[in-house]
């Protein structure tokens, strides 16, 4: 049902983290690559989305900011957000930039989890996006 998209692996770059830290008044990144988890903030989701939509961002910055957005949603730990206009907007941003975000979609879809209850609460929506787009990104045989 799901195609393995591990070959599309991508992670935030140091340059993108530093640029976003400056632009969004976030703590500077440490030496680890977990900065996008550490700066996630459910109270700032809307601000992050507006920044994604309106700032002149590089692809690396957009990728990294979407990671911050998705982790902020997950940190909210409230499934009610999935019914909001804000979440629909986030999904639209992902789909409009699917080539940039396909790895994140695959990752957060938690395809290795047979029981969706064991996955992130955004996994059902990520799985819908993944099913719609995964064939475009399958590794050639």
C-alpha positions as CSV (number, residue, x, y, z in Angstrom):
1,X,0.0,0.0,0.0
2,X,2.8,2.5,0.9
3,X,6.0,2.9,-1.0
4,X,9.2,3.2,1.0
5,X,10.5,6.8,0.4
6,X,13.6,6.6,2.6
7,X,15.6,7.5,-0.5
8,X,14.0,11.0,-0.3
9,X,15.6,11.6,3.1
10,X,16.2,15.2,3.9
11,X,17.0,17.1,7.1
12,X,17.2,20.8,8.1
13,X,20.4,22.5,7.2
14,X,22.4,24.6,9.7
15,X,22.1,27.6,7.3
16,X,18.3,27.3,7.2
17,X,18.1,26.9,11.0
18,X,20.2,30.0,11.6
19,X,18.3,32.1,9.0
20,X,14.9,31.1,10.6
21,X,16.2,31.7,14.1
22,X,17.1,35.3,13.0
23,X,13.8,35.9,11.1
24,X,11.5,34.4,13.6
25,X,13.3,35.3,16.9
26,X,14.0,31.7,17.8
27,X,16.9,30.4,19.9
28,X,19.9,29.8,17.7
29,X,20.5,26.2,16.8
30,X,22.7,24.0,18.9
31,X,25.3,21.6,17.5
32,X,22.6,18.9,17.2
33,X,20.2,18.5,14.4
34,X,17.1,18.4,16.7
35,X,16.6,22.2,16.7
36,X,13.3,21.9,14.7
37,X,11.9,19.8,17.6
38,X,13.3,22.1,20.3
39,X,11.8,25.3,18.9
40,X,8.4,23.8,18.1
41,X,5.8,25.9,19.8
42,X,2.0,25.2,19.6
43,X,1.3,28.8,20.6
44,X,3.2,30.0,17.5
45,X,1.7,27.7,14.8
46,X,-0.2,30.4,13.1
47,X,2.8,32.8,13.2
48,X,5.0,30.1,11.6
49,X,2.4,29.4,8.9
50,X,2.2,33.1,8.1
51,X,6.0,33.3,7.9
52,X,6.0,30.2,5.5
53,X,3.5,32.0,3.3
54,X,5.0,35.5,3.3
55,X,8.7,35.4,3.9
56,X,11.1,35.0,1.0
57,X,12.5,31.6,2.0
58,X,14.8,29.2,0.3
59,X,13.7,25.6,-0.2
60,X,15.9,24.6,2.8
61,X,14.2,27.2,4.9
62,X,10.7,26.2,3.8
63,X,11.5,22.5,4.5
64,X,12.9,23.4,8.0
65,X,10.0,25.7,8.8
66,X,7.5,23.0,7.8
67,X,9.3,20.6,10.2
68,X,8.9,23.2,13.0
69,X,5.2,23.7,12.0
70,X,4.5,19.9,12.1
71,X,6.3,19.4,15.3
72,X,4.4,22.4,16.8
73,X,1.1,20.7,15.8
74,X,2.3,17.4,17.3
75,X,3.4,19.2,20.5
76,X,-0.1,20.7,20.7
77,X,-1.3,17.1,21.4
78,X,-4.8,18.1,20.6
79,X,-6.6,16.4,17.7
80,X,-9.1,19.3,17.5
81,X,-6.4,21.2,15.5
82,X,-6.9,18.7,12.7
83,X,-10.4,20.1,12.2
84,X,-9.2,23.7,12.0
85,X,-8.8,26.0,9.0
86,X,-5.2,26.4,10.1
87,X,-4.5,22.6,9.7
88,X,-6.2,22.7,6.3
89,X,-3.9,25.5,5.3
90,X,-0.9,23.6,6.5
91,X,-2.0,20.5,4.4
92,X,-2.5,22.8,1.4
93,X,1.1,24.3,1.8
94,X,2.5,20.7,2.0
95,X,0.6,19.6,-1.1
96,X,1.5,22.8,-3.1
97,X,5.2,22.0,-2.3
98,X,5.0,18.2,-2.3
99,X,8.4,17.7,-3.9
100,X,9.9,19.7,-1.0
101,X,7.9,18.0,1.7
102,X,7.4,14.4,0.5
103,X,10.0,13.0,3.0
104,X,8.2,14.7,5.9
105,X,4.9,13.4,4.7
106,X,6.3,9.8,4.5
107,X,8.0,10.2,7.9
108,X,5.0,11.5,9.7
109,X,2.7,9.0,8.0
110,X,4.3,6.4,10.2
111,X,3.8,3.7,7.6
112,X,5.7,1.2,9.7
113,X,2.9,1.3,12.2
114,X,0.2,-1.1,11.3
115,X,-2.0,0.2,14.1
116,X,-2.7,3.9,13.4
117,X,-3.3,4.3,17.1
118,X,0.4,3.8,17.6
119,X,1.3,6.6,15.2
120,X,1.4,10.4,15.6
121,X,-2.1,11.8,15.5
122,X,-1.3,13.6,12.2
123,X,-0.5,10.3,10.6
124,X,-4.0,9.7,9.1
125,X,-3.8,13.0,7.2
126,X,-0.2,12.4,6.2
127,X,-1.2,8.9,4.9
128,X,-3.9,10.5,2.7
129,X,-1.3,12.9,1.2
130,X,1.2,10.1,0.8
131,X,-1.2,7.8,-1.0
132,X,-2.1,10.6,-3.4
133,X,1.5,11.5,-4.3
134,X,3.9,8.7,-3.4
135,X,4.0,7.1,-6.9
136,X,5.7,10.3,-8.3
137,X,8.6,9.8,-5.9
138,X,9.1,6.0,-6.1
139,X,12.7,4.9,-6.6
140,X,13.2,3.7,-10.2
141,X,13.8,0.0,-10.5
